Amino acid sequence: MKISKVNQYSVFLINEPGSLAKFANMLFGAGFDICGLSSDVKYEAAVVKFVLSGIEHESHEVLNLMTRGGYTAVRTEALSVEVESRPGIMADLGVVLSRSGINITTIFGSAFKGLPSRIFIVVDDIDKAIKVLNKEFDSKKISN
């Protein structure tokens, strides 16, 4: 299991065809690539949460780009957890964190049989979550 801190960005988009494509192309044109994406649509608006990969970036650069593009956005510190793909891995992550009193506020990712999986997690105590997940990994309870 590999755990690292990443920035999750949340941006508000109009819920209409092409909004996400326009936004993603703006990021790509500036050298950023989306490696994780989640959205929640409510009526005319969507909240899109994403994590970037590719070039190294500072959060203020990303937020400034979005502001210049006319978007309202916020940054939240998150965890990127790379795990083996196996049945129950998402449930195991939730159980391990809840046992330690850590609340998950956002989670998204993928798990495909036979391929490494990446899960993005926003929690209420990121440093405690890292310690708990590393302890579980060391004792082979989550992943090998």
N, C-alpha and C positions, 0 to 999 in steps of 0.2 A: 504494500500500500504506500502510495506517495501522497503526502498532504502538503499543500502550499497555500499561502494567502494570495488572493487575487482581488481585483476590483470588479464589483458588479455594478453596472450602470442601469438606471431606470430612466426611461424617456417616455414622454407623452406624445402619442401620434393621433392624428385624425383617423377615424375608422372608415377609410375609403380605399378603393383599389389603387395600388401604386404607392401608398404612403410608406410602407415598409421597404419596398424596393428603392425608393428615392433616398430614404434614410441610410440604408445599407450601402448604397452606391457612394454616398457622401463619405462614409467611414472608409470604404475601400479605396476611394480616390485619394484619401489622405494617408494611406499606407496601413490602415488598421483592418483587421479581419475578425469577424465574429466567429467564436468557437463554441459558444453556448447561447441559447436563445429561448425565451419563454415570453408568452404574452397573455394578458387578461383584457378582454374586450367588454366594455360597458357602454352600450348605446352608441354615441358618436365618437367616443374616445377609446384609445387602447393604451395600456401601460405595457411597454416592452422592456423586459429585463434581459441584459446580455453581458457576456464576458468576452474580452478581446484576446486574440492571440497574434502572433506575428512579431512586428517590430516592438522593441522596448518603448514604453510610453510612460509619461507622467500623467496622473489623473487630471491635473489642471489643463494639460494640452487637450485631452479628450473632451472635458467639460467646456473649454473655450470653443472648440470646434463646433460642438452641438449648439452652444449659445449663438455663435455667428451664423449658424444655419437656421436659426429661428426656433430651436427646440428647447423645451424645459427639461432638465435632467438632473439627477442626483447620483452620487456615488456611495456605495455601501461596501464595506470590507466583507469578503466572503472566503470560503474554503473551496479549493479544488481538490477533490479526493479521487485518485486513480485507484481502482480496485479490480480484482479479478471478476470476470463475469461468471456468475453462478446463481442458481435459483436462490432467492431470499436475500441477496446482498443489500438491496435497498431497505428491506425491513430490518435487517441486522444493524445497519447504520442508525436507524431511528431508535431501536431498542437500546443500543449502547449509549447514545446521547441522552435519551430520556431517563435511563437508570441513574445518570449523574446529574439530573435536574437541569439539563441544557435544553432550551426550547429552540426548535427549528422554525424560523419565520418564512424562509423561502428554500425550496429545493427543486432542482431540475437537472436532468442529465440523461444518460443513456446506458443501457446494459444489453449487450448482444452476446449470445452464447459463443464462446471461443475467442472473443475479441476483448482487449482491455476496455474498461468502462471509465467514464469520468462523470462525477457527480459534483454539482456546484451547490453549496449549502451556506445559507446565511443563518447564523445562530445568535443567541443573546449573549454568549460569552465565548468569543472565538479562541482565546488563548487556552481556556479550560478544555474546549472541544478538541484542540490539537493534542493536548496532553492525554486526554481520555482515549482518543482514537489511536494514538501512538502506543499507549499502554496495551490496548486490546490487540493491536497488530503484533507487538512483541510477544504476547502470550498466545498468538495464533488463533484467536477466537473469531477474527473477521476474515482474514486473508492469509495466504501463504506466500 
